[in-house]
């Protein structure tokens, strides 16, 4: 079983973070400010499944975003249930993380994704969006939830380390 990484441990320091909410159809992407304190939606990338060991447009786009935004750390959402058990989507998240690690020097972490989609749905419904309107952005909002949770935990870790 894959366990999530600990935010702040082996921290790369100052710089933007990127989070991915990996689904079977889409990948939601969020990024942080340079101070790594605030997560914002970036885009939704259509998933492409390729032949074994052959990256497709989804990986190419993620790598472009890493360069474009000078990212120092990627957080891939690790789908788990409330008991901390991995779901069937874990394979997809691990595969994306592996492919990014293989092609980039940016640090790739697995972040706990529990309840992020539920929180994302609540946020877009609270904003008055319909189910149809949310399809295009829900993965980005889930990625924001993953990243903000990571950034907040990272900040707490760093504050404890300083004291």
C-alpha positions, 0 to 999 in steps of 0.5 A: 500500500502506498502511503502519502508523503509528509508535507515539509519533509525534505522540503525544496524551499521557496517556490511554486508547487503544482498539484494533480488530481488524477482521474481516469478521464481528466487531470485537474491541475492547481498551482501555488504562489511563489511563497507556497501559501495559496493554491489556485486552479490552473487547468484541466488536462484530458487523460491519455493512456499510452502504450507501455513506457510511452508518454502521451499529451497529458504528461507532455502538458504537465512537463510544460507546466512545470517549466512554465511556472518554475515548479519546485515540487509536484503533489499528486493526489493519492486517492484513499478512503476514510480508513486510509485504504487505497482505491482502484485509482491509486494505480493511475496516480502512481503511474502519473507520478512515475512518468513525471519523475522519469522525465523531470528533476522536480520533486514529486510527492504523493499527497493525501486526497481523502475528501477533496472531491467532496470538499470541491463539490461542496465549494462549487455548489455553494458558488451556485454552479450546477452539476453540468457547469462543474464538470469542466472545473471540478478536477481543478477545484479538487487539485486546489483542495489537495494543494492547499491542504499540502501547503497548510501542513507544510507550513505547520511542519516548518513552523514546528521545525523552527521552534 
